[in-house]
Amino acid sequence: MPLNLNDAERMKELVVDPVVIALRAEMRQALSPLASGLAELHRRNDATVRRLDSLDQRLGVVERFKLKIAAVCSLIAMLAGLGWRVAQDRFYRFLAKH
């Protein structure tokens, strides 16, 4: 006996719709921990990025300070070398006179 459209609709309501509802519920239940874990990872990632940005900024300050120290030390070494050379020349001239 062939099924008509009403019989097919009733079968869909009796068989297919409950299966679809059950599958959706299972999928939501299975994906809920995954979604919450993903949200937690996103929050942790944001905190890590903020922490790394802060560290990067502090490292930049330290690097700029090191460059300033290197420039000052270079200037002091250059002036000390120049002063030493001037003092040495005067000492040699003094020795040459006596």
Secondary structure by P-SEA (a helix, b strand, c coil): ccccaaaaaaaaaaccaaaaaaaaaaaaaaaaaaaaaaaaaaaaaaaaaaaaaaaaaaaaaaaaaaaaaaaaaaaaaaaaaaaaaaaaaaaaaaaaac
